[in-house]
């Protein structure tokens, strides 16, 4: 099962890097969300991707989109990575049951036991507006985020 544009985003609740519980539906009505699924903290490609997201935070803020990272790492690993990289966004631990949210979104890789590099952009009403991925070991290009934000702005204008 995958997630498609136009679907209502499946709700979930996960612990963030500080152990606080975050529910996707808490964003509804106040902010669009970019769920950035990634394989593992501290990996070279993930670090590069999240540094680029951090360094372009204003692009998301101007679009009214909050970036939320999700991986199968523990909250402890995510907090250490968040601190080491100076990341400003919440990181959610899809640790146990292992990869449950990634499975619900159709982005869990059975061969590696991790999430694929997939981004799901959800509007303020909880509707999926964009989904894009990259091949294993390849970063998502920032141009894909720009295109997703443009598509989101277009749906708002309509």
PyMOL commands that set and color helices and strands:
alter all, ss='L'
color gray80, all
select helices_A, chain A and resi 24-27+44-55+57-63+75-85+100-104+142-157
alter helices_A, ss='H'
color red, helices_A
select strands_A, chain A and resi 13-16+21-23+32-37+65-71+90-93+108-109+114-115+118-122+128-133
alter strands_A, ss='S'
color yellow, strands_A
deselect
rebuild
show_as cartoon
